[in-house]
Structure formats: structure tokens, C-alpha cells
Amino acid sequence: MSEPRLESLNLLLEKASAERDRLAADLRRAEEVALRTRAQGEQLAAYRGEYVERWSAQFGRGGAIEIVHCYQSFMQRLDEAMQQQQRQVDQAQRQLAQLRHALLEAEVRVASVKKLAERRRAEHQREQQRRDQRATDETSQQLAMRRTRVAALQH
């Protein structure tokens, strides 16, 4: 096999490896984002629970209707914030799944190109060995013919 074909495979392998590495880095960043968004959602849920508990005790002692309206309004905004946070968590999980899939495909591509390059190198090596063997055989034949001629001339 010619050197340019090996060069092409090596370039393809470099490109596939670089893409795989980029996807792996993207996946690590996406995992961090997913962890942060999940943690923020958990913090928001914990805050909501504490808030409900605190105000339930307050309402047990009685409270003005204006305070109840403020409480309900704040709870509505808090619930909306929690829903928005959950959408962000879901989006982060979808992104993770997509990146995991893309990384798996990239790893398969790298492995395929490596295997192809190994096969081509092995083919090239076998081809070179056959050429070397033919050259050795031809040299041996020529030497044998010379010996035969020299022996015939000496008789």
C-alpha cells in the first residue's frame, strides 16, 4: 500500500479522535450542568417545603387575608419557578443522552478507522514481504544460473 493511503487513514484517525475527544469534553461539561440544574431544583423544592411549613404554622395562629393572598401569590411564582427548573433539568438530561450517543458513535468510528489502518498496514507488510521474497528468489536463481554456467565452462 502506498504511503499516501496510510497518510490519509492517519489523518482520518486524527480527525475522528479529535471529534471523540471534543464530544467527551462536551459530555463532561453537560454532566456538570445537569448536576447543577438538578441541585438547584432540589434546593428550590427544599425551600418551598420550608416556606410552606413556616407559613402553615403562622396561619395556624391566624393571619390577615392580605397575608394569605401574598402567600398564595408567592407560592404560585415559586411553583412556576420549580416547573421552569424542571424543564431545565429535563433539557439537560436530553442533552446528556444525545452527547452520550454521539460519543459512543465517535468511539466506534475511531475503533473502525484504527482497525482499518491496522489491516492496511498488515496488507502493506505482507505485500512488502512478498516483494522481498521474490527479489531474494530471483537473486538466488540468478546466482544458481551463474554457478551452473561457471561449472559448465570449467568442464
C-alpha positions as CSV (number, residue, x, y, z in Angstrom):
1,M,0.0,0.0,0.0
2,S,1.3,3.4,-0.8
3,E,2.3,5.9,1.8
4,P,-0.4,8.4,0.8
5,R,-3.1,5.9,1.6
6,L,-1.6,5.4,5.1
7,E,-1.3,9.1,5.5
8,S,-5.0,9.5,4.6
9,L,-6.0,6.9,7.2
10,N,-3.8,8.6,9.8
11,L,-5.4,11.9,9.1
12,L,-8.8,10.4,9.3
13,L,-7.9,8.8,12.6
14,E,-6.6,12.1,13.9
15,K,-9.9,13.8,12.9
16,A,-12.1,11.1,14.4
17,S,-10.0,11.1,17.6
18,A,-10.3,14.8,17.9
19,E,-14.0,14.7,17.4
20,R,-14.3,11.9,20.0
21,D,-12.2,14.0,22.5
22,R,-14.3,17.1,21.8
23,L,-17.5,15.1,22.4
24,A,-16.1,13.7,25.6
25,A,-15.3,17.2,26.9
26,D,-18.8,18.3,25.9
27,L,-20.2,15.4,27.8
28,R,-18.3,16.3,30.9
29,R,-19.5,19.9,30.8
30,A,-23.1,18.7,30.2
31,E,-22.8,16.4,33.2
32,E,-21.8,19.3,35.3
33,V,-24.7,21.4,34.0
34,A,-27.1,18.6,34.7
35,L,-25.8,18.2,38.2
36,R,-26.1,21.9,38.9
37,T,-29.6,22.2,37.5
38,R,-30.7,19.1,39.5
39,A,-29.2,20.6,42.7
40,Q,-30.9,23.9,42.0
41,G,-34.2,22.1,41.6
42,E,-33.6,20.2,44.9
43,Q,-32.8,23.5,46.7
44,L,-35.9,25.1,45.3
45,A,-38.0,22.2,46.4
46,A,-36.5,22.2,49.9
47,Y,-37.0,26.0,50.1
48,R,-40.6,25.5,49.1
49,G,-41.1,22.8,51.7
50,E,-39.6,25.1,54.4
51,Y,-41.7,28.0,53.3
52,V,-44.9,26.0,53.4
53,E,-44.0,24.6,56.9
54,R,-43.2,28.1,58.3
55,W,-46.3,29.7,56.9
56,S,-48.6,26.8,57.9
57,A,-47.6,27.4,61.5
58,Q,-48.2,31.1,61.0
59,F,-51.7,30.6,59.6
60,G,-52.5,28.3,62.5
61,R,-52.2,31.3,64.7
62,G,-54.4,33.3,62.4
63,G,-53.5,35.9,59.8
64,A,-54.9,38.7,57.7
65,I,-56.4,38.0,54.3
66,E,-53.8,40.2,52.6
67,I,-51.0,37.9,54.0
68,V,-52.8,34.9,52.7
69,H,-53.1,36.5,49.2
70,C,-49.4,37.3,49.3
71,Y,-48.6,33.8,50.4
72,Q,-50.7,32.3,47.6
73,S,-49.1,34.6,45.0
74,F,-45.6,33.8,46.2
75,M,-46.4,30.1,46.1
76,Q,-47.7,30.4,42.6
77,R,-44.5,32.1,41.5
78,L,-42.4,29.5,43.4
79,D,-44.3,26.7,41.7
80,E,-43.7,28.3,38.3
81,A,-40.0,28.6,39.1
82,M,-39.9,25.0,40.1
83,Q,-41.6,24.0,36.8
84,Q,-39.1,26.1,34.8
85,Q,-36.3,24.5,36.8
86,Q,-37.7,21.0,36.0
87,R,-37.8,21.9,32.3
88,Q,-34.1,22.9,32.5
89,V,-33.3,19.6,34.3
90,D,-35.2,17.7,31.6
91,Q,-33.4,19.6,28.8
92,A,-30.0,18.9,30.5
93,Q,-30.9,15.1,30.6
94,R,-31.9,15.1,27.0
95,Q,-28.6,16.9,26.1
96,L,-26.7,14.3,28.1
97,A,-28.4,11.4,26.3
98,Q,-27.6,13.0,22.9
99,L,-24.0,13.5,23.8
100,R,-23.6,10.0,25.2
101,H,-25.0,8.6,21.9
102,A,-22.8,10.9,19.8
103,L,-19.7,9.9,21.9
104,L,-20.5,6.2,21.5
105,E,-20.7,6.7,17.7
106,A,-17.4,8.6,17.7
107,E,-15.7,5.9,19.7
108,V,-17.0,3.3,17.2
109,R,-15.7,5.4,14.3
110,V,-12.2,5.7,16.0
111,A,-12.1,2.0,16.6
112,S,-13.2,1.3,13.0
113,V,-10.6,3.6,11.5
114,K,-7.9,2.1,13.8
115,K,-8.8,-1.4,12.7
116,L,-8.8,-0.5,9.0
117,A,-5.4,1.2,9.4
118,E,-4.1,-1.9,11.1
119,R,-5.4,-4.1,8.3
120,R,-3.9,-1.9,5.7
121,R,-0.5,-1.9,7.5
122,A,-0.6,-5.7,7.7
123,E,-1.5,-5.9,4.0
124,H,1.3,-3.5,3.2
125,Q,3.7,-5.5,5.3
126,R,2.7,-8.8,3.6
127,E,3.0,-7.2,0.2
128,Q,6.5,-5.9,1.1
129,Q,7.5,-9.4,2.3
130,R,6.3,-11.0,-0.9
131,R,8.3,-8.5,-2.9
132,D,11.3,-9.1,-0.8
133,Q,10.8,-12.9,-1.2
134,R,10.5,-12.6,-5.0
135,A,13.7,-10.4,-5.1
136,T,15.5,-13.0,-2.9
137,D,14.2,-15.8,-5.1
138,E,15.3,-14.0,-8.3
139,T,18.7,-13.3,-6.8
140,S,19.1,-17.0,-5.8
141,Q,18.0,-18.1,-9.3
142,Q,20.5,-15.8,-10.9
143,L,23.3,-17.0,-8.7
144,A,22.4,-20.6,-9.3
145,M,22.4,-20.0,-13.1
146,R,25.8,-18.3,-12.9
147,R,27.2,-21.2,-10.9
148,T,25.8,-23.6,-13.5
149,R,27.4,-21.6,-16.3
150,V,30.7,-21.3,-14.5
151,A,30.6,-25.0,-13.8
152,A,29.8,-25.8,-17.4
153,L,32.6,-23.5,-18.6
154,Q,35.1,-25.2,-16.3
155,H,34.3,-28.6,-17.7
